[in-house]
């Protein structure tokens, strides 16, 4: 696919980082030559200096031959104008714009985005998506990821198995899944180091530090985690580092959270801190050096149940997680903007990594893929994706057995919801109209799975 990305800041870089893993020709346009040079050193892209909203720049990059424009500069207006120019002058078929301003996102103005007004096919707000992801983690203490599907009825959630002294450790995954099926749940994927394991008929056993992904009805998340020895108390005291859009949206949600009764935000920029304090009602905002012992004590850092570092500086986020790890009862969440810090972040005890690239790309996956995807989430860079597919009455797969779909062995059709029932034993199941499918797609199988569910 031929894609133009407008903007080489953290959002643009995160999108490029994920798209570069696939078979895509990527052009990046930005007015900052330094950012372009840094991006070109890290990824195989064509850098172009200029504004993505200017017609002459779009003509220079060959916009008329492009499949998609993703405009994610830090200016909503530039992103929207870029989509307008791409549509009017170059007839680009797919146009995605980053829009952060609450004024443009007001539901009253939804009719603004159409071919007659502003021809934007998809509006994304990465910081809001990151805040939502973190908020889902707060609702399920001990989890490392929560992906909602089927209108939030079903989750695929993940946790790392740290305690080997649990009853399930003595049984094979096949046996565990047989028991979990009684709760309409199933282990659907295991990540062991860099290896992705799909549970099958083989005698597979869980190991310490396995990252386990389970599909189940959302209301049973905590019950199932307890079966694996994951029994965290609800978070009551939170400290957030960084006053920005992410922390604002997150704190807004926390203020309505019945379990978290105290939340403090630390920001070293006094102007940002004061502005954030004006926007929030029940959240304390502390201005000062984030690593200062005095500031940390004022924020109640040592007694916090959850530490959330969402600054735009990876080093600071990881250092904060290291400080939090000294307290065995404190869970840490750190935002990572660069792939270089992923491995280091994994080695911090009680740390959950939130990768900006993965969250950002999840917001547009259903638009990037050719299959009839209703929703999709990336698991991690190069780790694959979860897709929700709904079969229409005209689907070419209707009447076929799941076993006859020829799903590649490194991917897996995990479960089907039929008439509000989750079905995991799919060997002889015949697909029916309106079935809702959850499928794990490995990076190498994306095109093949797209072809299976294209019609």
C-alpha positions in Angstrom: 0.0 0.0 0.0 1.2 3.5 -0.8 0.7 5.8 2.2 1.6 9.4 2.9 2.0 10.3 6.6 1.7 14.0 7.3 3.6 14.8 10.5 6.9 13.4 12.0 6.1 14.1 15.6 5.5 11.4 18.2 2.1 10.4 16.7 3.4 10.3 13.1 6.5 8.4 14.2 4.4 5.8 16.0 2.3 5.2 12.9 5.3 4.9 10.7 6.9 2.5 13.2 4.0 0.1 12.8 3.3 0.5 9.1 7.0 -0.1 8.3 6.5 -3.7 9.6 4.3 -4.4 6.6 4.7 -4.2 2.9 4.0 -0.5 2.6 5.6 2.4 0.6 5.7 5.3 3.1 6.3 9.0 2.4 6.5 11.3 5.5 6.0 15.0 5.1 6.9 17.5 7.8 8.2 21.1 8.1 10.9 20.1 10.6 14.0 18.8 8.8 15.5 17.4 12.1 12.5 15.2 12.8 12.5 14.0 9.2 16.2 13.1 9.3 15.8 11.2 12.6 12.8 9.3 11.2 14.6 8.4 7.9 17.6 7.0 9.9 15.3 4.7 11.8 12.8 3.6 9.1 12.7 3.0 5.4 10.7 6.0 4.3 10.8 8.8 1.8 11.2 12.1 3.7 9.7 15.3 2.2 10.2 18.7 3.7 7.2 21.0 3.7 3.6 21.3 4.8 1.2 18.4 4.1 -1.6 20.9 3.6 0.1 22.6 0.6 -1.1 21.5 -2.9 2.4 21.7 -4.4 3.9 19.4 -1.6 1.1 16.9 -2.2 1.8 17.0 -5.9 5.5 16.5 -5.3 4.9 13.3 -3.3 2.7 11.9 -6.0 -0.5 12.1 -4.1 -2.6 11.2 -7.1 -1.0 7.7 -7.0 -1.4 7.2 -3.3 -3.8 4.8 -1.6 -4.1 6.7 1.7 -3.3 10.0 3.5 -2.8 9.9 7.3 -2.5 13.5 8.4 -1.4 13.6 12.0 0.5 16.9 12.5 -0.1 18.7 15.8 -2.5 21.2 14.1 -6.1 20.0 13.6 -6.6 22.7 10.9 -3.6 21.6 8.9 -4.8 17.9 9.1 -8.3 18.8 7.9 -7.1 21.0 5.1 -4.6 18.3 4.0 -7.5 15.9 3.6 -9.5 18.4 1.7 -6.7 19.1 -0.8 -6.0 15.4 -1.2 -9.7 14.7 -2.0 -10.4 17.7 -4.2 -7.2 17.9 -6.3 -5.8 14.3 -6.2 -8.9 12.1 -5.5 -7.1 10.1 -2.8 -9.5 7.2 -1.8 -8.7 7.1 1.9 -8.1 10.0 4.2 -7.5 9.9 7.9 -7.0 13.0 10.1 -5.8 13.5 13.6 -8.2 15.9 15.5 -7.6 16.7 19.1 -9.7 19.8 19.8 -12.8 19.1 21.7 -14.5 21.8 19.6 -14.1 19.8 16.4 -14.9 16.6 18.2 -18.3 17.8 19.6 -21.0 15.3 18.5 -23.1 18.2 17.3 -20.7 18.7 14.4 -20.5 15.0 13.2 -22.0 16.1 9.9 -19.0 18.2 9.2 -17.0 15.2 8.1 -18.4 14.1 4.7 -17.6 14.6 1.0 -19.7 17.8 0.7 -18.0 19.5 3.7 -14.7 18.1 5.0 -13.9 14.8 3.1 -12.3 12.9 6.1 -13.0 9.2 6.1 -11.8 8.6 9.7 -11.0 11.0 12.5 -8.6 9.8 15.2 -7.6 11.2 18.5 -4.5 9.2 19.7 -4.3 10.8 23.2 -7.9 9.9 24.0 -7.3 6.3 22.8 -4.3 6.0 25.1 -6.3 7.4 28.0 -9.1 4.9 27.3 -6.6 2.0 27.2 -5.1 3.0 30.5 -8.5 3.5 32.1 -9.4 -0.1 31.0 -6.3 -1.3 32.9 -7.5 0.6 36.0 -10.8 -1.2 35.8 -9.1 -4.6 35.9 -6.2 -4.5 38.4 -3.4 -6.8 37.5 -4.1 -6.8 33.8 -1.6 -5.7 31.1 -4.2 -5.2 28.3 -7.9 -5.2 27.9 -9.5 -5.2 24.4 -13.3 -4.8 24.3 -15.3 -6.5 21.5 -18.9 -7.1 20.6 -20.1 -3.7 21.9 -18.1 -4.3 25.2 -19.9 -7.6 26.0 -16.7 -9.6 25.5 -13.1 -8.8 26.4 -9.8 -10.3 25.4 -7.6 -9.4 28.4 -4.0 -10.2 29.2 -2.0 -10.8 32.4 1.5 -12.1 33.2 1.6 -15.3 35.1 4.0 -14.6 38.0 2.8 -17.1 40.6 3.5 -20.8 39.8 1.8 -22.0 43.0 -1.7 -22.1 41.5 -3.8 -25.2 40.8 -3.9 -24.6 37.0 -0.1 -25.0 36.7 -0.4 -28.7 37.1 -2.6 -29.1 34.0 -2.2 -28.8 30.3 -3.6 -25.7 28.5 -6.0 -28.1 26.7 -7.4 -29.2 30.1 -7.5 -25.7 31.5 -9.5 -24.5 28.4 -11.9 -27.4 28.9 -12.6 -26.1 32.4 -12.7 -22.5 31.4 -15.3 -23.3 28.7 -17.7 -23.9 31.6 -17.4 -20.1 32.2 -17.6 -19.3 28.5 -13.9 -18.5 28.6 -10.7 -19.7 26.8 -7.0 -19.1 26.7 -6.6 -17.8 23.1 -3.0 -16.8 22.9 0.2 -17.2 25.0 3.3 -15.0 24.5 6.5 -16.6 25.9 9.4 -14.3 25.4 9.3 -13.4 21.7 7.4 -16.6 20.8 3.6 -16.5 20.0 1.8 -19.7 21.0 -1.7 -20.6 19.9 -3.2 -23.3 22.2 -4.0 -26.4 20.2 -4.1 -30.2 20.7 -0.5 -30.4 21.8 0.5 -31.0 25.4 1.2 -27.4 26.2 1.8 -26.3 29.8 1.9 -22.8 31.3 5.2 -21.4 32.5 6.2 -18.6 34.8 6.2 -15.1 33.1 3.9 -16.3 30.3 1.7 -13.5 29.0 -1.7 -15.0 28.8 -4.6 -13.7 26.7 -8.1 -14.9 27.6 -11.4 -14.4 25.9 -14.6 -14.2 28.0 -17.6 -12.2 28.8 -16.4 -8.9 30.4 -18.4 -9.5 33.6 -16.2 -12.5 34.4 -12.8 -10.9 33.9 -11.9 -10.7 37.6 -13.3 -14.1 38.5 -11.1 -15.8 35.9 -8.0 -13.8 36.9 -8.4 -15.1 40.4 -8.3 -18.7 39.1 -4.7 -17.9 38.0 -3.7 -16.3 41.3 -4.1 -12.7 40.1 -6.2 -11.1 42.8 -5.3 -7.4 43.1 -7.4 -5.1 45.3 -9.0 -2.2 43.4 -6.7 0.8 43.0 -7.6 3.5 45.5 -4.7 6.0 45.2 -3.2 7.1 41.9 -0.3 9.4 40.9 -0.1 10.6 37.3 3.1 12.1 35.9 2.7 14.7 33.1 0.0 17.3 32.5 -1.1 16.8 29.0 -4.1 15.6 27.0 -3.7 12.0 28.0 -3.6 12.8 31.7 -6.5 15.2 31.4 -8.8 12.6 29.8 -7.6 10.0 32.2 -8.1 12.1 35.3 -11.5 13.1 34.1 -12.4 9.4 34.0 -10.8 8.8 37.4 -12.9 11.6 39.0 -16.0 9.5 38.2 -14.4 6.3 39.3 -15.9 5.0 42.6 -12.9 3.0 43.7 -10.1 5.5 43.2 -10.7 8.1 45.9 -7.4 10.1 45.5 -5.5 11.2 42.3 -2.6 13.6 42.1 -0.9 14.9 38.9 2.8 16.0 39.0 4.0 18.4 36.3 7.4 20.2 36.2 6.1 23.0 33.9 4.2 25.5 36.1 2.1 26.9 33.2 0.9 23.4 32.2 0.2 22.6 35.8 -1.9 25.6 36.5 -3.9 25.1 33.3 -4.6 21.5 34.2 -5.7 22.5 37.7 -8.3 24.8 36.2 -9.7 22.0 34.0 -10.1 19.4 36.7 -12.5 19.5 39.7 -11.3 16.9 42.2 -7.7 16.2 41.1 -4.7 17.8 42.8 -2.1 19.1 40.4 1.4 19.6 41.9 3.9 21.8 40.1 7.6 20.9 40.6 10.5 18.6 39.7 9.0 15.1 39.1 11.9 13.3 40.7 12.1 15.5 43.7 11.7 13.6 47.0 9.7 16.5 48.4 7.3 16.6 45.4 6.9 12.8 45.4 6.1 12.9 49.1 3.5 15.7 48.6 1.9 13.6 45.9 1.7 10.5 48.1 3.9 8.5 45.6 5.2 6.0 48.1 1.6 5.1 49.2 0.1 5.0 45.8 -1.5 1.8 44.4 -0.9 2.9 40.8 1.7 5.1 39.2 1.0 6.3 35.7 3.8 8.0 33.7 2.5 9.6 30.5 5.1 12.4 29.8 6.5 12.7 26.3 9.9 11.7 27.6 10.4 7.9 27.6 13.4 8.1 29.9 11.4 9.9 32.6 8.5 7.5 32.3 10.8 4.5 32.8 12.7 6.1 35.6 9.4 6.8 37.4 8.5 3.1 36.9 11.8 2.1 38.4 11.1 4.3 41.5 7.6 2.8 41.8 9.0 -0.7 41.6 10.7 -0.2 44.9 7.3 -0.6 46.5 6.1 -4.1 45.8 2.5 -3.1 46.2 2.6 -0.3 43.6 1.6 -1.1 40.0 3.4 1.1 37.4 2.2 2.1 33.9 4.6 3.8 31.6 4.0 5.3 28.2 6.7 4.4 25.6 7.0 6.5 22.4 10.0 4.7 20.9 10.6 1.0 20.2 14.1 1.3 21.6 12.8 1.3 25.2 10.4 -1.6 24.9 12.8 -4.3 26.1 14.1 -2.2 29.0 10.6 -1.4 30.1 9.8 -5.1 30.2 12.5 -5.7 32.8 10.9 -3.4 35.4 8.9 -5.2 38.0 5.1 -4.5 38.1 5.4 -2.4 35.0 2.9 -2.3 32.2 4.0 -0.8 28.9 1.7 1.3 26.9 3.2 1.6 23.5 2.0 4.8 21.7 2.5 3.1 18.3 0.4 0.1 19.1 -2.5 2.1 20.6 -2.5 4.7 17.8 -2.4 2.1 15.0 -5.2 0.2 16.7 -7.5 3.1 16.1 -7.1 2.8 12.3 -6.5 -0.9 11.8 -10.1 -1.6 10.8 -9.6 1.0 8.1 -6.2 -0.2 6.9 -7.3 -3.8 6.5 -9.4 -5.0 3.5 -11.5 -7.6 5.4 -14.9 -6.7 6.8 -13.5 -5.7 10.2 -15.7 -4.0 12.8 -13.0 -3.5 15.3 -9.3 -4.4 15.7 -6.4 -4.1 18.1 -2.7 -4.5 17.7 -1.1 -6.6 20.4 2.4 -5.2 20.0 5.0 -4.4 17.4 5.3 -7.5 15.2 3.1 -9.5 17.6 -0.1 -9.7 15.5 -3.6 -8.3 15.8 -7.0 -9.3 17.1 -9.9 -8.7 14.6 -13.7 -8.6 15.2 -15.5 -9.7 12.0 -19.2 -9.8 11.5 -20.7 -11.9 8.8 -23.3 -10.2 6.7 -26.1 -12.1 4.9 -24.1 -11.9 1.7 -20.8 -13.2 3.1 -19.1 -15.8 0.9 -18.2 -17.7 4.1 -21.8 -18.5 5.0 -22.5 -22.2 5.1 -18.8 -23.2 5.3 -17.2 -25.1 8.1 -14.6 -23.2 10.1 -12.2 -26.1 9.4 -12.6 -25.5 5.7 -11.6 -21.8 5.8 -7.9 -22.8 5.7 -6.8 -20.4 8.4 -3.0 -20.4 8.5 -1.5 -22.3 11.4 0.1 -19.3 12.9 -3.2 -17.5 13.2 -6.4 -18.7 14.9 -10.1 -18.2 14.7 -10.6 -18.0 18.5 -14.3 -17.8 19.1 -17.7 -17.1 17.5 -20.6 -15.4 19.2 -23.8 -16.9 17.9 -27.1 -15.8 19.5 -25.3 -14.3 22.5 -23.4 -17.5 23.1 -19.6 -17.8 22.9 -18.5 -20.9 21.0 -15.0 -22.2 21.3 -15.2 -25.7 19.9 -15.3 -24.7 16.3 -13.9 -27.7 14.4 -17.3 -28.7 12.9 -19.1 -25.4 13.3 -20.8 -24.1 10.2 -20.8 -20.3 9.8 -24.1 -18.6 9.8 -25.4 -15.1 8.9 -24.7 -12.4 11.6 -22.1 -14.6 13.3 -19.6 -12.4 15.2 -16.0 -13.7 14.9 -12.9 -13.1 16.9 -9.7 -14.0 15.1 -6.0 -13.7 16.0 -3.9 -12.7 12.9 -0.2 -13.2 12.9 1.8 -10.5 11.0 2.8 -12.8 8.2 -0.8 -13.9 7.6 -2.5 -10.5 7.3 -3.0 -10.7 3.5 -4.2 -14.3 3.6 -6.8 -13.6 6.3 -7.9 -10.5 4.5 -8.6 -12.6 1.4 -10.6 -15.2 3.4 -12.9 -12.6 4.9 -12.9 -10.0 2.1 -16.4 -10.9 0.8 
